[in-house]
């Protein structure tokens, strides 16, 4: 290779392209600096250096982004295209190496060192290399279908080995890096050796492709293009000695299906889908749908199950450790375990735990799973409106998935988990279907052994699952669905139960969560009771736990900031931790008053007392009801008013009072909506007290509905109402005679401190409620 004197010429960077010497080529140029370089070349010597970029993504390459070795080319023609770019015809002359970066604006200009091939015509070695290279190129063209024989004809007459090597290199399917190595081979012999080696490798590859093609043609029974490509892939893998791609994946899936323990009909469906998957092209959308379906079938538990532990004493111990009270629920779980121990074949029961928020329904279900040694899975049904959420989507939908039941079984991993359907009363329906209707099959012990999901499309056995549903109220659960469940009511906790729960569970849990050791914080029972009464108003203990957490945070801050070793929370300093009391429970009146009776009400937070006030004034018999009363309470007031009119003389009331007096019945706290069928006798007592002038005993609380004949009817929520009376400091509670059975639910400590009066008529109520009795 002979060197020539250095030159200064414009530089034209090429992206993904390399031009060899002696090659004539059209290029499309659009970058501003590249256009400037061409214009500068046309003005001067028509010479430009063509250099390839190392990274084709770079728009404005620097010196380090370009290869040093390029091709000196002559610009033979420059044409502007309609789209604003230029088409240029260039002819490679010789190799050129960048020596110095001269300028960058308005175009790249570099100083180069030209290299020209220097071959001796009588050199025997050059001739031998040229002939060998030409022979290899001839064999390559015969095997290759991409190059015509005319190319060989044009090459065979070239006498210079270096020039022949450059022309052959320009026709070979080489990567840019390989072409650059050939361009940088300034020594002709080295360049020719590289070309011979490349031609040898390409010839071997073409021979191999030919053998693969022949093997594919022999094994191919059909002529479709897709089938041909699949067989070609198999042949390539066989030649490589590998088992990859879709064939290996199909074999793996088939092995998993055999080992999954599916029922025979499900297994047959899975294998049929696998055959479809094998035939469908991998790029097809259907391929992904089938694969997803097979993965769901394999992920579901078909035979795997945990072994139940039927130790009733262990179960009782766990339930008592984790939950205080809730005797009815515990008893039901222990009964189930006992029957399981005797029969070993009882279908999973379907329990529905109904109670206010925070009473421990979800945590109780988790404890049941622990006692049975079963996996636990929970799904929330709150706000579910679409039937497909339960039964799944059909596979015709894009992005179809199984329903929540099947998803839960996949998550559980066994066929006999404890499955919690949380907030079952919060479901609703719309135009997409009724999800509660879809649950009928799930929760029916006679049907759920063959539950059908729209996505899986095969019956799935749910008979060994222990379903537990939770709800705050039964009113919004459809009757057919409710009929399939065994309802267990979890009442609100009493203050005493809350005290025990706080001491034994909540406070230790929060102390541990806040890094407090047992000796650091002591909370007296009176202080906990203060928190329960004046800082929470709930049936459960959720808010109580938050308040205890707040106390623990304050204590932790005090210990860290002030260095104290022990903090004692008493009844007097609770407000220092929690601020002023948030709630003020109704307390007994300070004195007996006319026209004021104390009713007992059931609320979502348990029970509370309700003062009903009656005021009379001269008028025309107008009856006014205030306090944001519901329709039922308004009707109770009307019934009580009508009954008093019919019995006015017996009560010593002017029979014409309804024409001479305006009566106003008011229930305080008017911003809070009130409704229910249990305020009838309270309103009647307050009315009679106001009309007769006889005061109502401040220590008496009452609840019951009244008829037009004065009969007292049964009501609900007796336990909560009695507890509210006890908390308010009342001494006597008037209840309907029909509610006598509900007194069994009242804690003994409350029974001892209250006097219960069971009545069947309003006369009995007045006898005990009015000071001095009815007469």
PALO-284400 format. One line per 5 residues: for each residue y negated, z negated, x negated of C-alpha. Coordinates in steps of 0.5 Angstrom, whole numbers, padded with zeros to 4 digits. Example, Ala and Ser with C-alpha at 12.3 -4.5 7.8 and 13.67 -1.06 7.14 Angstrom:
2
0009:-0016:-0025; 0002:-0014:-0027
***
This chain:
775
0000:0000:0000; -0007:0002:-0003; -0013:-0002:-0002; -0020:0002:-0001; -0027:-0001:-0001
-0029:-0006:0004; -0033:-0003:0010; -0037:-0006:0016; -0035:-0004:0023; -0036:-0007:0030
-0030:-0011:0032; -0026:-0009:0039; -0022:-0015:0042; -0016:-0013:0045; -0012:-0017:0051
-0004:-0017:0051; -0005:-0010:0047; -0004:-0008:0040; -0005:-0001:0037; -0001:0002:0031
-0004:0007:0026; -0003:0014:0028; -0003:0012:0035; -0007:0016:0040; -0009:0011:0046
-0013:0010:0052; -0016:0004:0053; -0020:0001:0059; -0026:-0003:0057; -0030:-0008:0061
-0033:-0014:0057; -0040:-0013:0055; -0039:-0015:0048; -0034:-0010:0048; -0038:-0004:0051
-0043:-0006:0046; -0038:-0005:0040; -0036:0002:0043; -0044:0004:0043; -0045:0002:0036
-0039:0005:0034; -0041:0012:0037; -0048:0011:0034; -0045:0010:0027; -0038:0013:0024
-0034:0013:0030; -0030:0007:0027; -0028:0001:0030; -0023:-0005:0029; -0018:-0006:0034
-0015:-0013:0034; -0011:-0017:0039; -0013:-0024:0042; -0008:-0030:0041; -0009:-0032:0048
-0010:-0027:0053; -0014:-0032:0058; -0020:-0033:0053; -0026:-0029:0055; -0030:-0030:0049
-0026:-0030:0043; -0028:-0033:0037; -0026:-0031:0030; -0020:-0037:0030; -0018:-0034:0037
-0016:-0027:0034; -0011:-0024:0029; -0014:-0023:0022; -0010:-0016:0021; -0012:-0010:0026
-0012:-0003:0026; -0018:0001:0024; -0019:0007:0030; -0023:0013:0031; -0027:0013:0038
-0025:0020:0040; -0028:0020:0047; -0032:0015:0051; -0032:0016:0059; -0036:0011:0064
-0032:0010:0070; -0034:0009:0078; -0033:0001:0078; -0037:0000:0072; -0032:0000:0066
-0031:0005:0060; -0025:0009:0059; -0024:0010:0051; -0020:0015:0047; -0018:0012:0041
-0014:0014:0035; -0011:0009:0030; -0012:0011:0023; -0010:0005:0018; -0009:-0002:0018
-0015:-0007:0017; -0016:-0014:0015; -0022:-0018:0017; -0025:-0021:0011; -0032:-0023:0013
-0035:-0025:0020; -0042:-0021:0020; -0045:-0022:0027; -0043:-0024:0034; -0049:-0021:0038
-0050:-0016:0041; -0043:-0015:0039; -0038:-0017:0034; -0039:-0014:0027; -0034:-0016:0021
-0033:-0014:0014; -0026:-0011:0013; -0021:-0009:0008; -0017:-0002:0009; -0010:-0001:0007
-0007:0006:0007; 0000:0007:0006; 0002:0010:-0001; 0009:0013:-0001; 0012:0017:-0007
0015:0024:-0004; 0020:0024:-0009; 0022:0017:-0008; 0030:0017:-0006; 0029:0010:-0003
0024:0011:0001; 0028:0017:0004; 0034:0013:0005; 0030:0008:0009; 0027:0014:0013
0034:0017:0014; 0037:0010:0016; 0031:0008:0021; 0032:0015:0024; 0039:0015:0025
0038:0008:0029; 0033:0010:0033; 0037:0016:0035; 0043:0012:0037; 0038:0007:0041
0035:0013:0045; 0042:0015:0047; 0043:0008:0050; 0036:0007:0053; 0035:0010:0059
0027:0008:0058; 0026:0013:0053; 0026:0021:0053; 0030:0025:0048; 0023:0029:0047
0020:0022:0043; 0026:0023:0038; 0024:0030:0037; 0017:0029:0035; 0019:0023:0030
0024:0027:0027; 0020:0032:0023; 0015:0026:0020; 0017:0025:0013; 0013:0019:0011
0017:0013:0012; 0011:0008:0014; 0008:0013:0019; 0015:0014:0022; 0016:0006:0023
0009:0005:0026; 0011:0011:0031; 0018:0008:0033; 0015:0001:0033; 0010:0003:0039
0015:0006:0043; 0020:-0001:0043; 0019:-0006:0048; 0017:-0011:0043; 0013:-0018:0044
0006:-0018:0042; 0008:-0023:0036; 0013:-0018:0034; 0009:-0012:0034; 0003:-0016:0030
0009:-0018:0025; 0010:-0011:0024; 0003:-0009:0023; 0002:-0015:0018; 0007:-0012:0014
0003:-0008:0009; 0009:-0006:0005; 0012:0000:0007; 0019:-0002:0005; 0019:-0009:0008
0016:-0005:0015; 0022:0000:0015; 0027:-0006:0014; 0024:-0010:0020; 0024:-0004:0024
0032:-0002:0022; 0033:-0010:0024; 0030:-0009:0031; 0033:-0003:0032; 0040:-0006:0030
0039:-0012:0035; 0036:-0007:0041; 0042:-0003:0040; 0047:-0009:0041; 0043:-0011:0047
0044:-0004:0050; 0051:-0004:0049; 0052:-0011:0052; 0048:-0009:0058; 0052:-0003:0059
0059:-0007:0058; 0056:-0012:0064; 0054:-0006:0068; 0061:-0003:0068; 0064:-0010:0069
0059:-0011:0075; 0061:-0004:0078; 0069:-0005:0077; 0068:-0011:0081; 0063:-0009:0086
0066:-0007:0093; 0060:-0006:0097; 0053:-0002:0094; 0048:-0006:0097; 0042:-0008:0092
0042:-0015:0093; 0050:-0016:0092; 0049:-0012:0086; 0044:-0016:0083; 0048:-0022:0085
0055:-0020:0081; 0050:-0018:0075; 0048:-0025:0075; 0055:-0027:0075; 0057:-0022:0069
0051:-0024:0065; 0053:-0032:0066; 0061:-0030:0064; 0058:-0026:0058; 0054:-0032:0056
0060:-0037:0057; 0056:-0041:0062; 0056:-0043:0069; 0049:-0044:0072; 0045:-0041:0077
0047:-0041:0084; 0054:-0040:0083; 0055:-0047:0080; 0050:-0050:0085; 0055:-0047:0090
0061:-0050:0087; 0057:-0057:0086; 0056:-0057:0093; 0063:-0055:0095; 0065:-0061:0091
0060:-0066:0094; 0062:-0064:0101; 0070:-0065:0100; 0068:-0072:0097; 0063:-0074:0103
0068:-0076:0108; 0065:-0072:0113; 0069:-0072:0120; 0073:-0065:0120; 0069:-0062:0125
0062:-0063:0121; 0066:-0061:0114; 0068:-0055:0117; 0060:-0054:0119; 0058:-0056:0112
0063:-0051:0109; 0061:-0045:0114; 0053:-0046:0112; 0055:-0046:0105; 0058:-0040:0105
0052:-0037:0108; 0048:-0040:0103; 0052:-0037:0098; 0051:-0030:0101; 0043:-0031:0102
0038:-0029:0096; 0035:-0035:0093; 0028:-0032:0094; 0029:-0032:0102; 0026:-0037:0106
0033:-0038:0110; 0036:-0040:0103; 0031:-0046:0103; 0033:-0048:0110; 0040:-0048:0109
0040:-0052:0103; 0036:-0057:0106; 0041:-0058:0112; 0047:-0059:0107; 0043:-0064:0103
0042:-0068:0109; 0049:-0068:0111; 0051:-0070:0104; 0046:-0076:0104; 0048:-0079:0111
0053:-0084:0111; 0060:-0082:0114; 0065:-0087:0112; 0061:-0092:0107; 0060:-0099:0110
0059:-0106:0108; 0064:-0111:0110; 0061:-0117:0115; 0062:-0124:0113; 0064:-0128:0119
0063:-0135:0116; 0059:-0138:0122; 0057:-0144:0118; 0054:-0140:0113; 0050:-0136:0118
0048:-0142:0122; 0045:-0145:0115; 0041:-0138:0113; 0038:-0138:0120; 0036:-0145:0120
0033:-0145:0113; 0029:-0138:0115; 0027:-0140:0122; 0025:-0146:0125; 0026:-0147:0133
0028:-0140:0136; 0035:-0144:0138; 0037:-0139:0144; 0036:-0133:0139; 0040:-0136:0134
0046:-0138:0139; 0046:-0131:0141; 0047:-0129:0134; 0053:-0134:0132; 0056:-0132:0139
0057:-0125:0136; 0059:-0127:0130; 0065:-0132:0133; 0067:-0126:0137; 0067:-0121:0131
0071:-0126:0128; 0076:-0127:0133; 0077:-0119:0135; 0075:-0115:0129; 0073:-0109:0134
0067:-0111:0138; 0061:-0106:0138; 0055:-0107:0136; 0050:-0111:0141; 0043:-0108:0143
0039:-0114:0143; 0031:-0114:0145; 0027:-0119:0142; 0021:-0120:0147; 0015:-0125:0145
0008:-0125:0143; 0006:-0122:0136; 0007:-0127:0130; 0013:-0131:0133; 0018:-0128:0128
0021:-0122:0131; 0022:-0118:0125; 0023:-0123:0120; 0029:-0126:0125; 0032:-0119:0125
0032:-0119:0117; 0035:-0125:0117; 0041:-0123:0122; 0042:-0117:0117; 0043:-0122:0111
0048:-0127:0115; 0052:-0121:0117; 0052:-0118:0110; 0049:-0112:0112; 0044:-0107:0110
0037:-0107:0114; 0033:-0101:0116; 0027:-0102:0120; 0023:-0096:0124; 0016:-0097:0128
0016:-0094:0134; 0009:-0096:0136; 0005:-0089:0138; 0011:-0085:0138; 0009:-0079:0143
0014:-0074:0141; 0021:-0073:0143; 0023:-0070:0137; 0021:-0076:0133; 0027:-0079:0136
0032:-0073:0136; 0029:-0069:0131; 0027:-0062:0131; 0031:-0056:0131; 0032:-0052:0125
0028:-0046:0128; 0022:-0050:0126; 0018:-0049:0120; 0019:-0056:0116; 0024:-0058:0121
0027:-0065:0120; 0032:-0070:0123; 0029:-0075:0128; 0027:-0082:0126; 0034:-0085:0128
0038:-0080:0123; 0033:-0082:0117; 0034:-0089:0118; 0041:-0088:0117; 0040:-0084:0111
0036:-0090:0108; 0041:-0095:0110; 0046:-0092:0107; 0052:-0095:0111; 0055:-0093:0118
0054:-0101:0120; 0047:-0103:0118; 0042:-0108:0122; 0037:-0103:0125; 0031:-0105:0128
0027:-0101:0133; 0020:-0104:0132; 0015:-0104:0138; 0019:-0101:0143; 0014:-0102:0148
0009:-0098:0145; 0012:-0092:0146; 0008:-0087:0150; 0010:-0080:0153; 0006:-0073:0153
0007:-0066:0154; 0012:-0066:0148; 0017:-0070:0152; 0019:-0077:0153; 0021:-0081:0147
0024:-0087:0151; 0029:-0082:0154; 0031:-0080:0148; 0033:-0087:0146; 0037:-0088:0152
0043:-0085:0148; 0042:-0089:0142; 0042:-0095:0146; 0048:-0094:0150; 0054:-0097:0147
0058:-0092:0152; 0055:-0086:0149; 0052:-0088:0142; 0059:-0086:0138; 0057:-0079:0139
0049:-0079:0138; 0046:-0072:0138; 0041:-0070:0133; 0037:-0063:0134; 0037:-0062:0127
0044:-0064:0125; 0047:-0061:0131; 0053:-0065:0130; 0055:-0072:0133; 0054:-0078:0129
0057:-0084:0130; 0052:-0090:0132; 0057:-0095:0135; 0058:-0099:0129; 0050:-0100:0128
0047:-0107:0131; 0041:-0105:0134; 0035:-0110:0135; 0029:-0108:0139; 0022:-0112:0139
0017:-0112:0144; 0011:-0116:0146; 0012:-0115:0153; 0017:-0112:0158; 0012:-0109:0163
0012:-0102:0159; 0019:-0101:0157; 0022:-0096:0162; 0028:-0099:0167; 0033:-0095:0165
0032:-0096:0157; 0031:-0104:0159; 0038:-0104:0162; 0041:-0102:0156; 0039:-0108:0152
0040:-0115:0152; 0033:-0118:0153; 0032:-0125:0149; 0025:-0128:0150; 0022:-0131:0144
0017:-0136:0147; 0010:-0138:0143; 0011:-0144:0138; 0009:-0151:0140; 0004:-0154:0136
0010:-0159:0133; 0014:-0152:0132; 0008:-0149:0128; 0007:-0156:0124; 0014:-0155:0122
0014:-0148:0120; 0007:-0149:0116; 0010:-0155:0112; 0017:-0152:0111; 0016:-0144:0110
0008:-0142:0110; 0005:-0147:0106; 0010:-0147:0100; 0010:-0139:0100; 0003:-0139:0100
0002:-0144:0094; 0007:-0140:0090; 0004:-0133:0092; -0003:-0137:0089; 0000:-0140:0083
0000:-0147:0085; 0005:-0152:0084; 0007:-0157:0088; 0003:-0163:0085; -0003:-0159:0085
-0004:-0158:0093; -0002:-0163:0098; -0004:-0162:0105; -0003:-0168:0110; 0000:-0166:0117
-0007:-0168:0121; -0010:-0163:0117; -0005:-0157:0118; -0006:-0159:0126; -0013:-0159:0125
-0012:-0152:0123; -0007:-0150:0128; -0012:-0153:0134; -0019:-0151:0132; -0018:-0145:0127
-0012:-0141:0130; -0011:-0138:0137; -0004:-0135:0137; 0003:-0135:0140; 0006:-0134:0133
0004:-0136:0126; 0001:-0130:0123; -0006:-0132:0123; -0004:-0139:0121; -0001:-0136:0115
-0008:-0133:0113; -0012:-0139:0114; -0007:-0143:0109; -0008:-0137:0104; -0015:-0138:0105
-0014:-0146:0103; -0010:-0144:0097; -0015:-0139:0095; -0020:-0144:0095; -0016:-0150:0092
-0014:-0145:0086; -0022:-0143:0085; -0023:-0151:0085; -0018:-0152:0080; -0020:-0147:0075
-0027:-0148:0076; -0028:-0155:0076; -0021:-0157:0072; -0018:-0162:0078; -0011:-0163:0077
-0010:-0165:0085; -0013:-0163:0091; -0011:-0166:0098; -0013:-0163:0104; -0015:-0168:0110
-0017:-0168:0117; -0024:-0169:0115; -0025:-0164:0109; -0021:-0158:0113; -0028:-0155:0114
-0030:-0155:0107; -0024:-0150:0106; -0025:-0146:0112; -0032:-0147:0115; -0034:-0149:0122
-0028:-0149:0127; -0027:-0142:0130; -0024:-0144:0137; -0025:-0150:0142; -0019:-0151:0146
-0021:-0153:0153; -0021:-0161:0154; -0020:-0165:0160; -0027:-0166:0164; -0031:-0172:0162
-0031:-0175:0169; -0028:-0173:0176; -0032:-0167:0179; -0033:-0164:0186; -0031:-0157:0186
-0028:-0156:0179; -0021:-0156:0178; -0017:-0155:0172; -0012:-0149:0172; -0007:-0147:0167
-0006:-0140:0164; -0002:-0136:0160; -0005:-0132:0155; -0002:-0127:0149; -0004:-0133:0145
0000:-0138:0148; -0003:-0142:0154; -0010:-0145:0155; -0013:-0149:0161; -0018:-0145:0166
-0023:-0149:0169; -0025:-0146:0176; -0032:-0148:0179; -0034:-0147:0187; -0041:-0148:0189
-0043:-0148:0196; -0050:-0147:0199; -0053:-0145:0206; -0052:-0138:0208; -0049:-0133:0212
-0041:-0134:0210; -0042:-0129:0203; -0036:-0130:0199; -0038:-0129:0191; -0033:-0128:0186
-0035:-0128:0178; -0032:-0129:0171; -0029:-0122:0171; -0023:-0123:0175; -0017:-0118:0176
-0015:-0116:0183; -0009:-0121:0183; -0014:-0127:0182; -0019:-0124:0187; -0013:-0123:0192
-0011:-0130:0191; -0018:-0133:0192; -0018:-0129:0199; -0012:-0132:0201; -0014:-0139:0199
-0021:-0138:0203; -0017:-0135:0209; -0012:-0141:0209; -0017:-0146:0209; -0021:-0143:0215
-0014:-0143:0219; -0014:-0151:0217; -0021:-0153:0217; -0020:-0158:0222; -0014:-0162:0218
-0018:-0162:0212; -0024:-0165:0216; -0029:-0159:0215; -0033:-0156:0220; -0029:-0150:0223
-0036:-0145:0223; -0037:-0146:0215; -0035:-0139:0214; -0041:-0137:0218; -0046:-0142:0215
-0045:-0143:0208; -0045:-0138:0202; -0039:-0140:0197; -0039:-0138:0190; -0032:-0138:0186
-0033:-0138:0178; -0029:-0138:0172; -0032:-0139:0166; -0032:-0135:0160; -0034:-0129:0164
-0033:-0124:0158; -0026:-0125:0158; -0022:-0121:0163; -0017:-0126:0167; -0012:-0124:0172
-0005:-0126:0174; -0002:-0129:0180; -0002:-0137:0179; -0009:-0139:0180; -0008:-0139:0188
-0007:-0147:0189; -0013:-0148:0183; -0018:-0144:0187; -0015:-0147:0194; -0016:-0154:0191
-0023:-0153:0188; -0025:-0150:0195; -0023:-0156:0199; -0026:-0161:0194; -0033:-0157:0195
-0032:-0157:0202; -0030:-0164:0203; -0034:-0167:0198; -0028:-0170:0195; -0027:-0170:0187
-0021:-0167:0183; -0018:-0172:0178; -0020:-0169:0171; -0013:-0171:0169; -0009:-0166:0173
-0008:-0159:0171; -0004:-0154:0176; -0001:-0147:0177; 0002:-0144:0183; 0001:-0138:0188
-0001:-0140:0195; 0001:-0136:0201; -0003:-0136:0208; 0001:-0141:0211; 0000:-0146:0205
0007:-0145:0201; 0007:-0145:0194; 0011:-0140:0190; 0014:-0140:0183; 0010:-0137:0177
0012:-0135:0170; 0010:-0138:0163; 0011:-0145:0165; 0013:-0147:0158; 0006:-0145:0155
0002:-0147:0161; 0005:-0154:0160; 0004:-0154:0152; -0004:-0152:0154; -0004:-0158:0159
-0001:-0163:0153; -0006:-0160:0148; -0012:-0161:0153; -0011:-0168:0154; -0008:-0168:0161
-0004:-0173:0164; -0001:-0170:0170; 0002:-0163:0171; 0003:-0160:0178; 0008:-0154:0178
0012:-0150:0184; 0018:-0153:0186; 0022:-0147:0184; 0020:-0148:0177; 0024:-0154:0176
0029:-0150:0172; 0024:-0148:0167; 0022:-0156:0165; 0029:-0155:0161; 0025:-0151:0156
0019:-0156:0155; 0020:-0160:0148; 0022:-0168:0150; 0016:-0170:0146; 0011:-0167:0151
0016:-0169:0157; 0015:-0176:0155; 0007:-0176:0155; 0006:-0172:0162; 0008:-0173:0169
0011:-0167:0173; 0009:-0166:0180; 0014:-0161:0183; 0010:-0158:0190; 0012:-0153:0195
0006:-0154:0200; -0001:-0154:0199; -0002:-0161:0202; 0003:-0164:0196; -0002:-0161:0191
-0008:-0164:0195; -0005:-0171:0195; -0004:-0171:0188; -0010:-0167:0185; -0016:-0170:0190
-0018:-0177:0188; -0016:-0182:0194; -0011:-0176:0196; -0012:-0171:0202; -0014:-0176:0207
***
